[in-house]
Amino acid sequence: ALVTQSNAPSWGLGRISNRQAGIRDYHYLSGTSM
């Protein structure tokens, strides 16, 4: 959730929206990273 933010700016926006849910952040990057 720190190295993918610059690699995936699209999911980054969603991460900011779900910043309250840190666990959801991992799910987001996991789906885009893989």
mmCIF file of the C-alpha atoms, coordinates in Angstrom:
data_MODEL
# 
_entry.id   MODEL 
# 
loop_
_atom_site.group_PDB 
_atom_site.id 
_atom_site.type_symbol 
_atom_site.label_atom_id 
_atom_site.label_alt_id 
_atom_site.label_comp_id 
_atom_site.label_asym_id 
_atom_site.label_entity_id 
_atom_site.label_seq_id 
_atom_site.pdbx_PDB_ins_code 
_atom_site.Cartn_x 
_atom_site.Cartn_y 
_atom_site.Cartn_z 
_atom_site.occupancy 
_atom_site.B_iso_or_equiv 
_atom_site.pdbx_formal_charge 
_atom_site.auth_seq_id 
_atom_site.auth_comp_id 
_atom_site.auth_asym_id 
_atom_site.auth_atom_id 
_atom_site.pdbx_PDB_model_num 
ATOM 1  C CA . ALA A 1 1  ? 0.000   0.000  0.000   1.00 0.00 ? 1  ALA A CA 1 
ATOM 2  C CA . LEU A 1 2  ? 3.066   2.171  -0.284  1.00 0.00 ? 2  LEU A CA 1 
ATOM 3  C CA . VAL A 1 3  ? 4.889   0.943  -3.386  1.00 0.00 ? 3  VAL A CA 1 
ATOM 4  C CA . THR A 1 4  ? 1.760   0.301  -5.445  1.00 0.00 ? 4  THR A CA 1 
ATOM 5  C CA . GLN A 1 5  ? 0.331   3.765  -4.834  1.00 0.00 ? 5  GLN A CA 1 
ATOM 6  C CA . SER A 1 6  ? 2.765   5.240  -7.374  1.00 0.00 ? 6  SER A CA 1 
ATOM 7  C CA . ASN A 1 7  ? 2.360   2.230  -9.660  1.00 0.00 ? 7  ASN A CA 1 
ATOM 8  C CA . ALA A 1 8  ? -1.424  2.177  -9.600  1.00 0.00 ? 8  ALA A CA 1 
ATOM 9  C CA . PRO A 1 9  ? -2.860  5.721  -9.417  1.00 0.00 ? 9  PRO A CA 1 
ATOM 10 C CA . SER A 1 10 ? -6.289  4.392  -10.364 1.00 0.00 ? 10 SER A CA 1 
ATOM 11 C CA . TRP A 1 11 ? -6.730  2.264  -7.246  1.00 0.00 ? 11 TRP A CA 1 
ATOM 12 C CA . GLY A 1 12 ? -4.950  4.956  -5.242  1.00 0.00 ? 12 GLY A CA 1 
ATOM 13 C CA . LEU A 1 13 ? -8.018  7.156  -5.512  1.00 0.00 ? 13 LEU A CA 1 
ATOM 14 C CA . GLY A 1 14 ? -10.192 4.402  -4.079  1.00 0.00 ? 14 GLY A CA 1 
ATOM 15 C CA . ARG A 1 15 ? -7.645  3.862  -1.313  1.00 0.00 ? 15 ARG A CA 1 
ATOM 16 C CA . ILE A 1 16 ? -7.973  7.494  -0.211  1.00 0.00 ? 16 ILE A CA 1 
ATOM 17 C CA . SER A 1 17 ? -11.732 7.011  -0.055  1.00 0.00 ? 17 SER A CA 1 
ATOM 18 C CA . ASN A 1 18 ? -11.295 3.908  2.083   1.00 0.00 ? 18 ASN A CA 1 
ATOM 19 C CA . ARG A 1 19 ? -8.375  5.310  4.072   1.00 0.00 ? 19 ARG A CA 1 
ATOM 20 C CA . GLN A 1 20 ? -10.404 4.548  7.190   1.00 0.00 ? 20 GLN A CA 1 
ATOM 21 C CA . ALA A 1 21 ? -10.298 0.869  6.215   1.00 0.00 ? 21 ALA A CA 1 
ATOM 22 C CA . GLY A 1 22 ? -6.611  -0.004 6.134   1.00 0.00 ? 22 GLY A CA 1 
ATOM 23 C CA . ILE A 1 23 ? -7.433  -3.677 5.585   1.00 0.00 ? 23 ILE A CA 1 
ATOM 24 C CA . ARG A 1 24 ? -9.438  -2.846 2.464   1.00 0.00 ? 24 ARG A CA 1 
ATOM 25 C CA . ASP A 1 25 ? -6.379  -1.018 1.159   1.00 0.00 ? 25 ASP A CA 1 
ATOM 26 C CA . TYR A 1 26 ? -4.492  -4.296 0.933   1.00 0.00 ? 26 TYR A CA 1 
ATOM 27 C CA . HIS A 1 27 ? -7.359  -5.938 -0.929  1.00 0.00 ? 27 HIS A CA 1 
ATOM 28 C CA . TYR A 1 28 ? -7.325  -3.147 -3.490  1.00 0.00 ? 28 TYR A CA 1 
ATOM 29 C CA . LEU A 1 29 ? -3.616  -3.312 -4.257  1.00 0.00 ? 29 LEU A CA 1 
ATOM 30 C CA . SER A 1 30 ? -3.699  -7.122 -4.190  1.00 0.00 ? 30 SER A CA 1 
ATOM 31 C CA . GLY A 1 31 ? -6.272  -7.225 -6.970  1.00 0.00 ? 31 GLY A CA 1 
ATOM 32 C CA . THR A 1 32 ? -4.495  -4.629 -9.112  1.00 0.00 ? 32 THR A CA 1 
ATOM 33 C CA . SER A 1 33 ? -0.936  -5.719 -8.398  1.00 0.00 ? 33 SER A CA 1 
ATOM 34 C CA . MET A 1 34 ? -1.558  -9.334 -9.351  1.00 0.00 ? 34 MET A CA 1 
# 
